[in-house]
Structure formats: structure tokens, C-alpha cells
């Protein structure tokens, strides 16, 4: 059986950093997700799901 990831970067062993990323609603139905450590890293969408729903 293969590992979750094929390379040796330990992504499957590290915990997900939930404090680094944040989401905010603009009140018009759109969600902005941003990196709290890098202000240039963000995205905006009109739909969002909880992380647990993606598994």
C-alpha cells in the first residue's frame, strides 16, 4: 500500500495550521480567506465549506 503522499515532505504527519488562515464575510454573500502571515495571500469566493466537509 502506498503512503498518503508519494514524496518525503511529511505533509501527512504535520498538523494543519488553522490559526494561520482566517475567513471573513463581506456582508454581500462573499467570503474572503487570507493568510494572517502574508497579507498578499488571499482569495475571495461566493461559496465556502468547512474543512471537515472536504474529507
C-alpha positions, 0 to 999 in steps of 0.5 A, a space after each residue: 500500500 502506498 503512503 498518503 503522499 508519494 514524496 518525503 515532505 511529511 505533509 501527512 504527519 504535520 498538523 494543519 495550521 488553522 490559526 494561520 488562515 482566517 475567513 471573513 464575510 463581506 456582508 454581500 454573500 462573499 467570503 474572503 480567506 487570507 493568510 494572517 502571515 502574508 497579507 498578499 495571500 488571499 482569495 475571495 469566493 461566493 461559496 465556502 465549506 468547512 474543512 471537515 466537509 472536504 474529507 
